[in-house]
């Protein structure tokens, strides 16, 4: 057995992904520096984004593929395909931090913040350019690594294209909704409610990109049949929702030393996540006043954010989201019973689902 399905994010797996990424990034950096050596320091700002993650996306792809096709005799091609998702993810993080004007990522300066300080005096335009172009480079490097795997059948290529299209559409929808724009339903028949907006954006930006896309891509690369694809789809959507809901909770209640991001920033930026949306529905008048005083106020004090946290917890919203996370994981795990997967692949996916729900960063 190459990796342990009962501990699918263990050090051995993470080291294998990191090694694959490092090799790809050495070659990619050399390409850019070959055009102009002065670009090296800018490129060095984006590379840590690809190396410092938890590797959930590669793991979901790996174990879905193993569930369909069994363990590969040579792990290198599948590791390339799986690791490509972390390069794409890193590029999207550079853009996401720029859109949100986030100063830090994983406890370090975000790409745009770090790049702006490379000039004296700091240059915000340089920072924005580095985040935009650097993010595009990482995404392009990810697509190249996926191609180099040799596992992109026509159906798998379409799966990768769908993954990218969905997350980019979700990013744009998130920005549009945050700016006060209306989103319409699938048929364009009416504007969505605030709660429906959250669900629609989370499905596009989070669930489909974090779990559904990687699982589907891994299965398609393994030439999954219709039964396997259907079962994996029923697994991946609720697990993806649970993953995003845990992100929402950590953004408000997480330990900054673990998450690497300022706690409460989602509130200050006015993001009406599933957690915040529940609180706005469940809080009493005094609680609503406390929440509205913080949501969307980028300068809200730590004390004001702490009071908002108390409201979210005391009104029952936090407990409701925790129950929803547990229910979604149970639903996803049950769906695997009829997916016709190899036992080792199923075990890896079950352990991953529970890790996605129980994480603290």
Buried (B, 14 or more C-beta within 10 A) or exposed (E): EBBBBEEBBEEEBBEBBBEBBBEBBEEBBEEBBEEEEEBEEBBEBBBBBBBBBBBBBBBBBBBBBBBBBEBBEEBEBBBBBBBBBBBBBBBBBBBBBBBBEBBBBBEBBBBBBBBBBBEEEEBEEBBBBBBBBBBBBBBBBBBBBBBBBEBBEEBBBBBBEBBBEBBBBBBBBBBBBBEEEEBEEEEEEEEBEEBBBBBBBBBBBBBBBBBBBBBBBBBBBBBBEEEBBBBBBBBBBBBBBBBBBBBBBBBBBBEEEEBBBBBBBBBBBBBBBBBBBBBBBBBEEEBBEBBEEBBBBEEBEEEBBEBBBEBBBBBBBBEBBBEBBEEBBBBBBEBBEEBBBBEBBBBBBBBBBBBBBEBEE
